Amino acid sequence: MKPLKKLILILLFPLLAFTAAHKFYVTVTNIAYSEKDKALQITSRIFIDDLEKTLNERYGIKGRMATENELKDMEVYIEKYIRSKFILTINQEQQEYKFIGKKYDNDIVVVYLEIPKVNYAKIKSIAATNEVLIDMFDEQQNVVHFKFPGKKKSFVLTRENNKGMLNLD
């Protein structure tokens, strides 16, 4: 039985070593129209360690996110970074969005954005350009889900293809 255990270990070791060394780089962003609020509501889920590494590289800060020693103006840096990497257009016009805030969910930071006072009837197309973390990680993928009354569509955005568009007419 001992030789069988060794054989199994020898066969499984390369597989286990590969999966332990490989890390997934992904964000998930949901863009939905709220009929109740007449607003576009956007949530983006980003791994804390990836965002911290990026903010440190870009702004030279040690954020210590989700700890009691978190940088006091951490939201300022997160908002600044998101605004530089995430663009939303309606009918090919760039939209200003409000940074509502953030919360932590285990090892993820959830970022909340909103575009208020949206006239849904006038939307013909909506597009998202999402370059969050793409400049830091070669394998970064940003999943974007659009959810509108009667329409749903998802995109996997990468460095080479960083824009997804939904036509509503």
C-alpha positions, 0 to 999 in steps of 0.5 A: 500500500505504501508504494501506491500512496507514493505513486498517488502523491507523485502524480498529484504533486504537480497538479497541486503545485500548479493550483497553489501557485496560480491566482485568479485576477478578477473583478465583478461589476453589476450595472442595473437600472432601478425603476424605484430610484430612477438611477443606475446602480453600480456595484464592483467587487474587487479583491482587497489584496489586489486593490491594495497592491495597486493603490500602493504602486500607484499612490505610494500608500499602505492602506491596510484595508479592512483593519483597525489601522486602515488609512483614514482617507482610504475611500479618497484613494479608492474613488480616485483610482476607480474614476481613472479606470472605470467609465460609463457612457449612455448613448455614447456620452460619458456619465458622471457617477457618484461614489457612494462608498465601500464595504468589506465582505471577507477578502473583497471590497464592494464599491458602490456607485450611482448615476441618479436621475436617469431617464430609462426611456431615452437610453439607446445604448450603455457601455462600460470601459473597465480597466480596474487592475488591468495595468497591474496584472496580466491575467486580470479579467473584469466581468461586467453584468448589465441588468435592465428591464427585459435585458441582461448581458455579461462581458468578460473584459481584458487588457485587449478588450476593455469595453462592453456595450448593451444596446437597448433599442 
